[in-house]
Amino acid sequence: MRKMTEKSLDEAFAGESMAHVKYLIFSEIAEKEGYKNISRLFKAIAYAEFVHAKNHARNLGIINDTEKNLQTGIDGETFEVEEMYPSYNAIAELQNEKSAKLSIHYALEAEKIHAGLYQEAKQSVASNMDIDIEDIYICPVCGYTHIGTPPAKCPVCNAPKEKFEKF
């Protein structure tokens, strides 16, 4: 693929991915405000944006087999933990942006867990086995990720376990 086309598709992938997530957030807000059909509209269009992103990802060669995808996940999470979030935190600290620092802290703590979970999953796939995993719980406040029964309170943000989302 030629460089200009690759750059364009990469930017389109990023834009479509961001739109997908943004519209899911908007759907959640509309649902909470009682706009059930507007919520569905946001969710439907978010799915369309996902389709666009997936098509771009396929053309960019981002989509691979599970073992390679897990390594991509490990690499991405490790980059966020070791480089990206520490850098972002330093900027937020320098500019005394307390809410940004908290958001960065929440993400950093979750990303540490994600990298380990992907690593375990990759080891299973290398043996041609799926992972044996209990219920997965995600804190909706900070993104803390827990396998099995969650703690009474989130260890990162103190949200009660009743708020955790089960997967």
Secondary structure, DSSP 8 states (H G I E B T S, - for coil): --HHHHHHHHHHHHHHHHHHHHHHHHHHHHHHTT-HHHHHHHHHHHHHHHHHHHHHHHHHT----HHHHHHHHHHHHHHIIIIIHHHHHHHHHHTT-HHHHHHHHHHHHHHHHHHHHHHHHHHHHHTT-------EEE-TTT--EEESS--SB-TTT--BGGG-EE-
